Amino acid sequence: MSSGLTKEEIFKIIEEENVRFIRLQFTDMLGIIKNVEIPLGQLDKAFDNKMMFDGSSIEGFVRIEESDMYLHPDLDSFVVFPWTSDKGKVARFICDIYNPDGTPFEGCPRYNLKRNLKKMEELGFDAFNIGTEPEFFLFKLDEKGDPSLELNDHGGYFDLAPTDLGENCRRDIVLELEEMGFEIEASHHEAAPGQHEIDFKYSDAVKHCDDIQTFKLVVKTIARKHNLHATFMPKPLFGVNGSGMHVNMSLFKDGENQFFDKQGEMELSDVAYQFTAGVIKHATNYTAVTNPIVNSYKRLVPGYEAPCYVAWSGTNRSPLVRIPYSRGLSTRIEVRSVDPAANPYMAMSVLLASGLDGVKNKLTPPTSVDENIYTMDKAERVENGIKDLPATLMDALLELDKDSVVVEALGEHLHEHFMEAKEIEWDMFRTTVHPWEREQYLASY
């Protein structure tokens, strides 16, 4: 958003905008935004990286006996929230987490992405650019102010009012985002009733992940003002499309897109093909990170436009990886399996590491699949070398543990704590008796 601000400039904006409170934000392992709110008087202390918090209270961070953690605010992430009250506005910084000895904390997802970007630089690239398309549903709030399952419209893909009652809410979200410096490229109703998508401009990986987190916060905040609840849950309703977060990726060097080659087949470079090959090779292994909750796997089923098979294509929308049509600076590959429940910093780390594995080892992608995979039977898919994505979170966790590239992309701390938290989540789901089971079996048996 804003970039390259000095401390003096930040203090000037704070005064002009009547900012009274500062939020020091960071993201935990599960992708949830946490923040420590400080009064203005503490800002100098924050600038000196002296603000502490208790790391043992955050999921997947540290145990009680090693709980002191330090917040290092990223000055470039400073932004004033436009919607705050008469008592003065709130501004925020996104922070990296450090240990008391001044070393970066390995369990900080944002730092972990930076660690993976260093490996990219060692291979001679200087930017990993990503653009995402996070989808969400709008549900009405009930009389207690809790989310209901009642949709606020019956719109379909690209519908307009009066069918799309979410349009005003969506417009307000776009206006708030633009006021905060987002460059919005499109905003429309998605395929399912109550489902929406707002696309913002691509940027380098760390900034874009910061933007995804800010975007979610803004969407939820503005929806509430419209008496609606915005959810990024991948599949809130049976029988309609789920919400994805398609990720468009490209590698740059000296301002040039390294995926573009005028002379290459489909005008794609060897690097683009190698990166695609890596993304395909590790697809089943990183799925636990890109689709991290039990509910994610209710979306990855045939019939609702979400990919459930590992394949790629330049023309077809059903595979996991698609090469969008545009070329030049906007040449990119699109991974369609990722959903918005993913921790963006961790998802981009595993996707980048998978792609770089392809580049480093000069891998060749399998033959592209340009027909509709959903109409193929199992035998045809096997014949075409098309693997299935994991069917459940547990299947995905077992696959993750088999892959040294994905495990290394997460680092020891995140990998260990992620596996532990997700195995508990799966076990709770597995042992719960669900309404569906009672409907099916209570009377019959």
C-alpha positions in Angstrom: 0.0 0.0 0.0 2.1 2.9 1.1 5.8 2.2 0.7 9.1 3.6 1.8 7.6 5.9 4.5 10.0 7.3 7.1 9.0 7.5 10.8 8.6 11.3 10.4 6.2 10.9 7.6 4.2 8.3 9.5 3.9 10.7 12.5 2.8 13.4 10.1 0.0 11.2 8.7 -1.0 10.1 12.2 -1.5 13.8 13.2 -3.4 14.8 9.9 -5.7 11.8 10.1 -6.4 12.0 13.9 -5.1 8.5 14.5 -5.3 7.6 18.2 -4.5 3.9 18.3 -2.0 1.7 16.6 -2.5 -2.0 15.9 0.6 -4.2 15.6 -0.7 -7.1 13.5 0.7 -10.5 12.7 -0.7 -13.8 11.4 -0.6 -17.0 13.3 0.0 -20.5 11.9 -3.7 -21.0 11.2 -3.9 -17.8 9.1 -5.8 -15.9 11.8 -4.9 -12.2 12.2 -3.8 -11.3 15.7 -3.0 -7.8 17.0 -1.6 -5.9 19.9 -3.2 -2.5 20.2 -1.0 0.3 21.6 -1.7 3.9 22.4 0.2 6.5 20.4 2.6 7.1 23.3 4.1 3.7 22.7 4.8 4.1 19.0 8.5 5.1 19.5 9.0 1.9 21.5 7.4 -0.1 18.7 9.7 1.6 16.1 12.6 0.4 18.2 11.3 -3.2 18.0 10.8 -3.2 21.8 7.1 -4.2 21.9 6.7 -7.6 23.5 3.8 -10.1 23.6 3.2 -13.5 25.1 3.9 -16.1 22.3 2.6 -19.0 24.3 -1.0 -17.7 23.9 -0.8 -18.0 20.1 -1.7 -21.3 18.3 1.5 -23.0 17.0 3.9 -20.5 18.4 5.8 -21.5 21.6 5.4 -23.1 25.0 4.9 -21.1 28.2 8.5 -21.3 29.3 9.7 -19.5 26.1 6.9 -17.1 25.8 8.5 -13.7 25.3 8.3 -12.6 21.7 9.1 -9.2 20.0 7.1 -7.5 17.3 9.1 -5.8 14.5 6.7 -3.5 12.6 7.2 -3.2 8.8 7.0 0.5 8.1 5.9 -0.1 4.5 2.8 -1.8 5.8 1.5 1.3 7.6 -2.1 2.1 6.7 -4.9 4.0 8.4 -8.3 2.2 8.6 -10.9 4.5 7.0 -13.8 3.2 9.0 -12.9 4.0 12.7 -14.9 6.1 15.2 -15.3 9.7 16.3 -12.8 9.0 19.1 -10.1 8.9 16.5 -8.9 6.5 13.8 -6.9 3.3 14.1 -3.8 2.6 12.0 -1.9 -0.6 11.7 1.5 -2.0 11.0 2.1 -5.6 9.9 4.9 -7.2 12.0 7.4 -9.9 11.9 8.0 -11.9 15.0 11.4 -12.1 16.6 12.9 -14.1 19.5 14.3 -12.3 22.6 17.8 -12.8 21.3 17.1 -10.8 18.2 16.8 -13.7 15.7 13.7 -14.1 13.5 11.2 -16.5 15.0 10.9 -19.6 12.7 7.3 -20.1 13.5 6.4 -16.7 12.0 4.6 -17.5 8.7 5.6 -14.1 7.2 9.3 -14.6 8.0 9.1 -18.1 6.6 7.9 -16.8 3.2 10.9 -14.4 3.2 13.2 -17.3 3.9 11.8 -19.1 0.8 12.1 -16.0 -1.3 15.9 -15.9 -0.4 16.2 -19.3 -2.1 14.4 -17.9 -5.1 17.0 -15.1 -5.3 19.8 -17.7 -5.1 18.5 -19.1 -8.3 18.8 -15.7 -10.0 15.2 -14.3 -9.7 14.4 -11.1 -7.9 10.6 -11.2 -7.5 7.8 -13.8 -7.1 4.7 -11.9 -8.2 1.3 -13.2 -7.2 -2.3 -12.2 -7.8 -5.2 -13.9 -6.1 -8.9 -14.1 -6.5 -10.4 -14.7 -3.0 -14.1 -15.6 -3.0 -16.5 -15.2 -0.1 -20.1 -15.7 0.9 -22.4 -13.1 2.5 -25.0 -14.5 4.9 -27.5 -12.5 6.9 -27.0 -11.9 10.6 -29.8 -13.2 12.9 -31.5 -11.1 15.6 -28.7 -11.9 18.1 -26.1 -10.7 15.6 -24.8 -14.2 14.9 -24.3 -15.5 11.3 -27.3 -17.4 9.9 -27.4 -19.6 6.9 -29.8 -17.3 5.2 -28.4 -15.8 2.0 -29.0 -12.2 1.2 -29.5 -12.7 -2.6 -30.2 -15.3 -5.3 -27.8 -13.9 -7.8 -25.6 -15.9 -10.1 -22.3 -15.3 -12.0 -21.9 -11.6 -12.9 -25.5 -10.8 -11.9 -26.7 -7.3 -11.1 -29.3 -5.9 -8.7 -32.1 -6.5 -8.0 -31.0 -10.2 -7.9 -27.6 -9.4 -6.3 -28.5 -7.6 -3.1 -24.8 -7.9 -2.0 -23.9 -5.3 -4.6 -24.1 -2.3 -2.2 -22.0 -4.1 0.4 -19.5 -5.1 -2.3 -19.3 -1.5 -3.6 -18.6 -0.2 -0.1 -15.9 -2.8 0.4 -14.2 -1.8 -2.9 -14.4 1.9 -1.9 -12.8 1.2 1.5 -10.1 -0.9 -0.1 -9.3 1.8 -2.7 -9.1 4.4 0.1 -6.5 2.2 1.7 -4.4 2.1 -1.5 -5.6 -1.2 -3.1 -5.8 -1.3 -6.9 -9.1 -3.1 -7.6 -9.3 -4.8 -11.0 -12.8 -6.4 -10.8 -15.7 -7.0 -8.5 -18.6 -9.2 -9.3 -21.1 -11.8 -8.1 -19.8 -15.3 -8.3 -21.6 -18.5 -9.5 -23.4 -19.5 -6.3 -26.1 -17.4 -4.6 -24.6 -15.1 -2.0 -21.1 -15.6 -3.4 -18.8 -12.7 -4.4 -15.3 -12.1 -5.7 -13.2 -8.9 -5.7 -9.8 -9.1 -7.5 -7.0 -6.7 -6.7 -3.7 -6.1 -8.6 -0.8 -8.5 -8.4 2.3 -7.6 -6.4 5.3 -9.3 -4.9 4.6 -12.2 -2.6 5.1 -10.7 0.9 3.1 -7.5 0.1 0.3 -9.6 -1.6 0.0 -11.9 1.4 -0.3 -8.8 3.6 -3.0 -7.5 1.2 -4.9 -10.8 1.4 -5.0 -10.5 5.2 -6.0 -6.9 5.1 -8.7 -7.7 2.4 -10.3 -10.3 4.7 -10.4 -7.9 7.6 -12.0 -5.2 5.5 -14.5 -7.5 3.9 -15.7 -8.8 7.3 -15.8 -5.4 8.9 -17.8 -3.7 6.1 -20.2 -6.7 5.8 -21.1 -6.3 9.4 -22.0 -2.7 8.8 -24.5 -4.0 6.3 -25.9 -6.5 8.8 -24.2 -9.3 6.9 -21.6 -11.9 7.8 -18.8 -12.5 5.3 -17.2 -15.9 5.4 -14.1 -17.3 3.6 -15.1 -20.8 4.6 -14.4 -22.9 1.4 -17.8 -24.7 1.3 -20.5 -23.3 3.6 -23.4 -24.8 1.6 -24.0 -28.2 0.1 -25.0 -28.4 -3.6 -23.5 -25.1 -4.8 -20.0 -23.9 -5.7 -17.5 -23.4 -2.9 -15.1 -20.5 -2.5 -11.6 -20.7 -4.0 -8.6 -18.4 -4.0 -7.0 -19.0 -7.4 -3.3 -18.0 -7.3 -1.7 -16.5 -10.3 2.1 -16.7 -10.2 5.2 -15.5 -12.1 8.9 -15.1 -11.5 10.6 -11.8 -12.5 14.2 -10.7 -12.9 15.2 -7.0 -13.6 11.6 -6.1 -14.3 11.2 -8.8 -16.9 8.7 -11.7 -16.7 10.8 -14.9 -16.8 7.7 -17.0 -17.8 7.4 -15.2 -21.1 9.3 -16.2 -24.2 8.2 -14.9 -27.6 9.9 -17.8 -29.3 8.8 -20.5 -26.9 5.9 -23.0 -27.4 2.7 -21.1 -26.4 5.1 -18.1 -25.9 6.1 -19.7 -22.6 9.7 -19.9 -21.4 11.5 -23.1 -20.3 11.3 -21.6 -16.7 7.5 -21.4 -17.0 7.3 -25.1 -18.0 9.8 -26.2 -15.3 8.0 -24.2 -12.6 4.6 -25.7 -13.8 6.2 -29.2 -13.6 7.3 -28.6 -10.0 3.8 -27.3 -9.0 2.3 -30.5 -10.6 4.9 -32.8 -9.1 4.2 -31.7 -5.5 0.5 -31.0 -5.9 -0.8 -33.8 -3.7 1.9 -33.0 -1.0 1.2 -29.3 -0.5 -2.6 -29.6 -0.6 -2.8 -29.8 3.2 -1.3 -26.3 3.3 -3.3 -24.8 0.5 -6.5 -26.4 1.6 -5.9 -26.6 5.4 -9.3 -27.4 7.0 -11.7 -30.3 7.1 -14.2 -28.3 5.1 -11.7 -27.6 2.3 -12.2 -31.1 0.9 -16.0 -30.6 0.5 -15.1 -28.1 -2.2 -12.5 -30.3 -4.0 -15.2 -32.6 -5.5 -16.3 -33.0 -9.2 -19.1 -30.9 -10.5 -18.6 -27.5 -8.9 -15.7 -26.0 -11.0 -13.1 -26.7 -8.3 -10.2 -28.9 -9.4 -9.9 -32.3 -7.9 -7.4 -33.8 -10.4 -3.7 -33.0 -10.9 -3.2 -31.8 -14.5 -2.5 -28.6 -16.4 -3.8 -26.9 -19.5 -3.5 -23.8 -21.6 -7.1 -23.8 -22.6 -9.2 -25.9 -20.2 -10.6 -24.6 -16.9 -11.0 -28.0 -15.2 -7.4 -28.9 -14.3 -5.4 -27.8 -11.2 -3.1 -25.6 -13.2 -4.2 -23.3 -16.0 -2.1 -21.0 -18.1 -4.2 -17.8 -18.6 -4.3 -16.4 -22.1 -2.5 -13.1 -21.7 1.3 -12.8 -22.5 4.1 -10.4 -22.0 4.4 -9.0 -18.5 1.2 -10.8 -17.4 2.3 -14.3 -18.5 1.5 -16.5 -15.5 0.4 -19.8 -14.2 -2.8 -20.1 -12.2 -3.2 -22.7 -9.5 -6.9 -23.2 -9.0 -7.0 -25.6 -6.0 -6.1 -23.1 -3.2 -8.9 -21.9 -1.0 -9.2 -18.8 1.2 -8.9 -20.7 4.5 -5.2 -21.1 3.6 -2.6 -19.1 5.5 -1.4 -17.1 2.5 2.2 -16.8 3.7 2.5 -20.6 4.1 0.5 -21.4 0.9 2.8 -19.2 -1.2 5.9 -20.7 0.5 5.0 -24.2 -0.5 3.9 -23.2 -4.0 7.1 -21.3 -4.6 9.3 -24.1 -3.3 7.5 -26.6 -5.5 7.9 -24.5 -8.6 11.5 -23.8 -7.8 12.2 -27.5 -7.4 11.0 -27.8 -11.0 13.3 -25.0 -12.2 16.3 -26.3 -10.2 16.0 -29.8 -11.6 14.8 -28.7 -15.0 11.7 -30.9 -14.8 9.4 -31.3 -17.7 5.6 -31.1 -17.1 3.4 -34.0 -18.1 1.4 -33.6 -21.4 -1.3 -30.9 -21.0 -4.8 -32.1 -20.7 -7.0 -30.0 -23.0 -10.3 -31.9 -22.7 -12.8 -31.8 -19.8 -11.3 -34.1 -17.0 -14.7 -34.3 -15.3 -16.1 -36.3 -18.2 -13.3 -38.9 -18.1 -13.7 -42.1 -16.1 -11.0 -43.4 -13.7 -9.4 -45.6 -16.4 -9.1 -42.6 -18.8 -7.6 -40.5 -16.1 -5.0 -43.2 -15.3 -4.2 -43.5 -19.0 -3.6 -39.7 -19.1 -1.4 -39.9 -16.0 -3.9 -37.7 -14.0 -3.7 -38.2 -10.2 -6.5 -37.3 -7.8 -6.0 -34.6 -5.2 -6.3 -35.9 -1.6 -9.9 -36.6 -0.7 -9.7 -35.6 3.0 -7.6 -33.5 5.3 -6.1 -36.7 6.8 -5.1 -38.0 3.3 -3.5 -34.6 2.6 -1.5 -34.6 5.9 -0.1 -38.1 5.1 0.9 -36.9 1.6 2.6 -33.7 3.1 4.8 -35.8 5.4 6.2 -37.8 2.4 7.6 -34.7 0.7 11.0 -33.2 1.8 10.6 -30.2 -0.5 7.2 -29.2 1.0 8.4 -30.0 4.6 11.5 -27.9 4.1 9.4 -25.0 2.7 7.5 -24.9 5.9 10.6 -25.2 8.1 10.8 -27.5 11.1 8.8 -25.4 13.5 5.8 -24.7 11.3 5.7 -28.3 9.9 5.7 -29.9 13.3 3.1 -27.5 14.9 0.9 -27.6 11.7 0.8 -31.4 11.6 0.0 -31.5 15.3 -2.8 -29.0 15.2 -4.4 -30.5 12.0 -4.3 -34.1 13.3 -6.2 -32.9 16.4 -8.7 -31.1 14.1 -9.2 -34.2 12.0 -9.6 -36.4 15.1 -12.3 -34.1 16.5 -14.2 -34.2 13.1 -13.7 -38.0 12.8 -15.2 -38.7 16.2 -18.1 -36.2 16.1 -21.5 -37.7 15.2 -22.9 -35.4 12.4 -26.6 -34.6 11.7 -26.3 -36.4 8.4 -25.5 -39.7 10.1 -28.5 -39.4 12.4 -30.8 -38.6 9.4 -29.4 -41.6 7.6 -29.2 -44.2 10.3 -31.2 -43.4 13.4 -34.5 -44.7 12.2 -33.2 -47.5 10.0 -30.9 -49.4 12.4 
